[in-house]
Amino acid sequence: MARYKFIERDFPHIVETRVSERGLGSKRDAMNDFHARHGIKAHLRHGRYKDGCRYIRWYFAHREMAEKFRAKFAKERM
């Protein structure tokens, strides 16, 4: 059985969220619940900025979903 491979070009709309020093905790659970409520699979990548802060990039296939996610999570301070 072939394993599903995440291809970034299939998900062109990206929302980047910054991770605080404490980590995400319940915030990440809320983000995953957002995906479950809208019936979409979460696609994400982790990384670090040059100054050492961590971030998570969430990838969406549809612009409308990315905008909803951004409005709910990306503008909030973590």
N, C-alpha and C positions, 0 to 999 in steps of 0.2 A: 504494500500500500504506500502510495506516495504521500509524503508529509507536506502539508501546506506551507509554502514559503512566502513570507511577507515581502512584497516588492514595493518600494517607496513610490515609484512612478504611478502606481495604481491608487495612491492616496496622496494627492498633491496639496491638500490643505493641511497646514501644520499649525498647531497651537503649542507654544512653549511655556511651560510653567516652571518657576524657580522653586527649588527645594530649600527650606530654611535649615538652619543648623540642627534643629530638633528633629528634622525629617518630616515626612508627610503624615504618618499616623492615620487618624480618621479622615483626613482630607483625601487621601488616596482611595479609601473605601468609598467615599462620596463620588469620586471621579469614576470609579469602576461601576458604581450603582447607576450613574448617568448613562453609561454605555448599555447596561442591562435593561434599563427602562426604555431606551430607544431601540432596542433590539439589534445593536451593532457590536461587533467584536472590537475590543480595545487593541490598538496597535501603537506601541510606544518604543522609544529609545531613551537610554540614560546617558548622561555625559557630565562634563565639568567645564566651566568657563576658565579662562586663563587666570583669573583671580582666585580660583579654588571653589567658587560656589557651584553647587550641583544644580542640574536642571533635568526636566523630563520633556521630551517632545512627543506630542500626541498627534497621530496622523489620521486624517479623515478623507473619505472618498467624496463627500458632498460638502460644498461650501456652507450650506445652511446649518448642518450639524456642527461644523467647526465654529461658526459664529455663535451658536447657542452655547457650546462648551466654553468658548472664550468669554462670553458675557457672564457665565456663572462662576468660572474658576480663575481665569488668567488675570483678571483685574483685581482680585483679592490679594492682599499681602499674606504671605505665608511665614 
